[in-house]
Amino acid sequence: MTDNSENYDYDVVVVGGGAAGLSGALVLSRARRTVLVVDAGEPRNAPAAHAHNYLGREGVPPLELLADGRAEVAGYGGEVVTGTVTSARRLDGPAGGFQVELADGTAYRARRLLVTTGLVDELPDVPGLAERWGRDVLHCPYCHGWEVRDQPIGVLATGPFAVHQALMWRQLSRDVALFLHTAPEPTGEEYEQLAARGITVVDGEVEGLRVEDDRLTGVRLKGGAVIERRALVAAGRMVARSAVLDALGLETSDLMMGGHPVGTRVPSEPGGVTSVPGVFVAGNVTDPMATVIGSADAGVRAAAAINAELIGEDTRRAVEARRAREETGKGAR
């Protein structure tokens, strides 16, 4: 049902095959668009055993969710390849479109791009922390809180929102300790809030973690003291995976929270529209706070916006072709 008269390989190339990218590809494939998803197979939530708050798929392993999504896209004619898009450029000529190049040298041309490359968590520089990320070193109470309820939980303070984090996790356990580490000293009002909620405040920098039988058992302070904990909350800097967009002129902006920068994002309007015509974004690359189900929804919305734009373009071309035929017919008479 697609007019590929300009010799495009696909109507849409989706860069990134997480929840946002696969949801977008599913919608576009069902709309009878030709779609290619290019995915490196490195989702942000890969270390986590389960994804949560996804209605109907609660507790599904993240990689299982993506495998199911790939199969569903393929069931409607969409294609998924494993690879990394290293560059993208706009095609010359009045028809426009884009060409993406993969690390293996393969290139594809498409009328539109949907970029859903997600983000990278830049974690605090504490030895052993990155290895436990997504397991018993956590960041989101809504994603992981239930699984560590009623356990001794530590909150690693590295920024101005540490007290807020501690108060959030106090909802899940009576045993919460705030490790001041490198964060600013809490205010008098914040100390009062922490005391009122029974949250222990631990002075000094964190030197590392104590792990036994592949499980976190404690947090080690400089000087050697170990505070028993079964989970540690750590807030990383959320950085958009946006390198592929650089050559297209799309720059990131700071992600602000309470007046403080906490990461970067690719700015977009509703439907994932960016400042570069024909390029759309969805998921954590533009909304770092989005959960899995939120990213999936964003992919659906971006796909609908892309399809609407392509319908308009197809219609304009059809009208131009019809008028040209009519003019040719008049000339023949």
C-alpha positions in Angstrom: 0.0 0.0 0.0 3.1 2.3 0.0 4.4 4.2 -3.0 8.1 3.7 -3.0 8.6 5.5 -6.3 11.6 7.4 -4.9 13.3 4.0 -4.4 13.4 4.2 -0.6 14.2 1.0 1.2 11.5 1.7 3.8 8.9 4.2 4.8 10.4 4.4 8.3 13.6 3.2 9.9 13.3 2.9 13.6 16.7 3.3 15.4 16.4 1.4 18.7 14.3 -1.6 19.5 13.1 -1.1 23.1 9.5 -0.6 24.2 9.2 2.7 22.4 10.8 1.6 19.1 9.0 -1.8 18.9 5.6 -0.2 19.8 6.1 2.4 17.1 7.1 -0.3 14.6 4.0 -2.3 15.4 1.7 0.6 14.8 3.4 1.5 11.5 3.4 -2.1 10.3 -0.3 -2.5 11.1 -0.8 0.7 9.1 0.8 -1.1 6.1 4.0 1.0 6.2 7.3 -0.6 5.4 9.4 -0.6 8.6 12.9 -1.6 9.6 13.9 -1.6 13.3 17.7 -1.5 13.9 18.6 -2.5 17.5 21.9 -3.1 19.2 20.3 -5.4 21.9 21.5 -3.3 24.8 18.3 -2.1 26.6 18.7 0.1 29.7 16.8 -2.4 31.8 18.7 -5.5 30.7 20.2 -6.1 34.2 16.8 -6.1 35.8 15.1 -9.5 36.3 11.6 -8.1 35.8 9.7 -5.1 34.4 6.9 -3.7 36.4 3.8 -1.5 36.2 3.2 -2.7 32.6 -0.5 -3.6 32.8 -1.1 -7.2 31.6 2.6 -8.0 31.6 3.4 -7.3 35.2 6.7 -8.9 36.2 7.7 -9.9 32.7 11.5 -10.2 32.2 12.6 -7.2 30.0 14.3 -9.4 27.4 11.3 -11.6 27.1 9.1 -8.5 26.5 11.4 -7.4 23.7 11.5 -10.8 22.1 7.7 -10.9 22.1 7.6 -7.4 20.7 9.9 -8.4 17.8 7.8 -11.4 17.0 4.7 -9.2 16.9 6.3 -6.6 14.6 7.4 -9.4 12.3 3.9 -10.8 12.3 2.7 -7.7 10.5 5.5 -7.5 8.0 8.0 -5.3 9.9 11.7 -6.2 9.9 14.1 -6.2 12.8 17.9 -6.4 12.4 20.5 -6.6 15.1 23.0 -3.8 14.6 24.2 -0.3 15.6 23.3 2.8 13.6 26.5 4.9 13.5 25.3 7.8 11.4 22.3 9.4 9.7 22.1 12.0 7.0 19.5 13.7 5.0 19.2 12.7 1.3 19.6 15.3 -1.4 16.8 16.1 -3.8 13.3 17.4 -3.5 11.9 14.2 -2.1 14.1 14.3 1.0 14.3 11.3 3.2 17.3 9.9 5.1 20.1 7.4 4.9 21.3 5.5 8.0 24.6 3.6 8.1 25.3 0.7 10.4 28.6 -0.3 12.0 28.9 -3.2 9.5 28.7 -0.8 6.6 25.1 -1.6 5.6 23.1 1.5 4.6 19.3 1.9 4.4 17.2 4.8 3.0 13.9 5.8 4.5 11.3 8.6 4.2 11.2 9.1 8.0 13.3 8.3 11.0 12.0 7.3 14.5 14.8 7.4 17.0 14.3 5.5 20.2 17.8 5.0 21.4 17.1 5.5 25.1 19.6 6.7 27.6 22.7 5.8 29.6 22.9 6.0 33.4 26.1 7.6 34.5 26.4 6.1 38.0 28.2 7.5 41.1 31.9 6.5 41.2 31.7 3.9 44.0 33.5 0.6 43.5 31.2 -2.3 42.9 28.1 -0.2 42.4 27.8 -0.5 38.7 28.0 -4.3 38.9 25.0 -4.4 41.1 22.9 -1.9 39.1 19.4 -3.1 38.5 19.7 -6.0 40.9 20.1 -4.7 44.5 21.5 -1.2 43.5 18.3 0.6 42.5 17.0 4.0 41.5 13.2 3.9 41.1 10.8 3.0 43.9 8.0 2.3 41.4 10.2 -0.1 39.4 11.9 -1.9 42.2 10.4 -0.9 45.5 8.0 -3.7 46.1 10.8 -6.3 45.7 12.8 -4.9 48.6 10.0 -3.9 50.9 10.6 -4.2 54.6 14.3 -4.8 54.0 17.2 -2.6 55.2 17.5 0.0 52.4 20.3 2.6 52.0 20.1 5.8 50.0 23.3 7.1 48.6 23.2 10.9 48.7 25.0 12.5 45.7 22.8 15.5 44.9 20.1 17.9 46.2 17.3 15.3 46.0 18.7 12.8 48.4 16.3 13.6 51.3 13.4 13.4 48.9 14.6 10.0 47.8 14.9 8.8 51.4 11.4 9.9 52.2 10.1 8.1 49.1 11.8 4.8 50.0 10.6 5.1 53.6 7.2 4.3 52.2 8.5 0.8 51.5 10.5 0.0 54.6 10.8 1.2 58.2 14.6 0.6 58.0 16.0 3.3 55.7 19.5 4.9 56.1 20.6 8.0 54.2 24.3 8.0 53.5 25.3 11.6 53.2 28.4 10.7 51.0 29.1 13.7 48.8 25.7 15.4 48.9 25.0 18.9 50.4 24.3 18.9 54.1 20.5 18.6 54.7 18.8 21.7 56.0 17.4 21.9 59.5 13.9 21.3 58.2 15.1 18.3 56.3 16.8 16.8 59.3 13.5 17.2 61.2 11.7 15.4 58.4 14.2 12.6 58.4 14.0 12.2 62.2 10.2 12.3 62.2 10.1 9.4 59.7 12.8 7.4 61.6 15.3 7.6 58.8 18.9 7.1 60.0 21.5 9.6 58.8 25.0 8.3 58.2 27.9 10.7 57.9 31.0 10.1 55.9 31.8 9.0 52.3 30.9 5.6 51.0 34.0 3.6 50.0 32.4 0.5 48.5 29.9 -2.3 49.0 30.0 -5.6 50.8 28.7 -8.5 48.7 28.3 -12.1 49.9 27.1 -15.0 47.8 26.3 -12.5 45.0 24.0 -10.4 47.2 24.5 -7.0 48.7 24.8 -7.3 52.5 26.3 -3.9 53.5 27.7 -0.5 52.6 31.3 0.2 53.5 32.3 3.7 54.7 35.8 5.2 54.5 37.5 4.0 57.6 36.1 0.5 57.3 32.8 0.7 59.1 30.1 -1.4 57.4 26.4 -0.6 57.7 24.2 -3.6 57.0 21.9 -3.1 53.9 20.1 -5.3 51.5 19.5 -2.7 48.9 21.1 0.6 47.9 19.4 3.5 46.1 21.7 5.4 43.8 20.7 8.3 41.5 22.8 8.4 38.3 22.9 11.1 35.7 20.6 10.2 32.8 22.2 10.9 29.5 20.4 10.6 26.2 21.9 8.3 23.6 21.8 10.9 20.9 25.0 10.5 18.9 23.2 9.3 15.8 21.3 12.6 15.7 24.3 14.9 15.9 24.9 15.0 12.1 21.3 15.9 11.6 21.6 19.0 13.7 19.7 17.8 16.7 21.3 18.8 20.0 20.4 17.8 23.5 19.2 20.0 26.2 19.6 19.7 30.0 17.0 17.7 31.8 16.1 19.9 34.8 14.5 18.9 38.0 13.7 21.5 40.7 16.1 23.9 39.0 19.0 21.4 39.0 20.4 19.5 35.9 20.0 15.8 36.3 20.8 14.6 32.7 20.2 15.4 29.0 17.3 14.8 26.6 16.5 15.4 22.9 13.8 18.1 22.9 10.5 17.2 21.2 6.9 18.3 20.7 3.8 16.1 21.2 4.0 13.0 18.9 7.8 13.0 19.1 8.2 15.8 16.5 11.7 17.3 16.6 13.1 20.5 15.1 14.4 18.5 12.1 11.6 17.8 9.7 11.1 14.0 9.2 12.9 13.0 12.4 10.8 11.8 15.4 11.9 10.6 18.8 10.2 8.6 21.5 11.0 7.0 24.9 13.9 7.8 27.2 15.9 9.6 24.6 13.5 12.5 24.9 11.7 11.6 28.2 14.2 10.2 30.6 11.6 9.7 33.4 9.3 7.5 31.2 8.7 4.0 32.5 8.5 1.0 30.1 4.8 1.4 29.6 5.2 5.1 29.2 7.8 4.6 26.5 5.6 2.2 24.7 2.8 4.7 24.7 5.2 7.4 23.3 6.2 5.0 20.5 2.5 4.6 19.6 1.9 8.3 19.5 5.0 9.0 17.4 4.1 6.3 14.9 0.6 7.8 14.5 2.2 11.2 13.9 4.6 9.7 11.3 1.8 7.9 9.5 -0.3 11.0 9.4 2.5 13.0 7.9 3.2 10.3 5.3 -0.5 10.1 4.4 -0.4 13.9 3.7 2.7 13.4 1.6 1.2 10.5 -0.3 -1.9 12.4 -1.0 0.0 15.5 -2.3 1.9 13.3 -4.7 -1.2 11.5 -5.9 -2.9 14.9 -6.6 0.2 16.1 -8.5 0.3 12.9 -10.5 -3.4 13.2 -11.3 -3.1 16.8 -12.5 -0.1 15.9 -14.6 -2.1 13.1 -16.3 -5.0 15.4 -16.9 -2.7 18.0 -18.5 -1.1 15.4 -20.7 -4.5 14.3 -21.8 -5.5 17.8 -22.7 -2.3 18.2 -24.7 -3.0 15.0 -26.6 -6.4 16.3 -27.7 
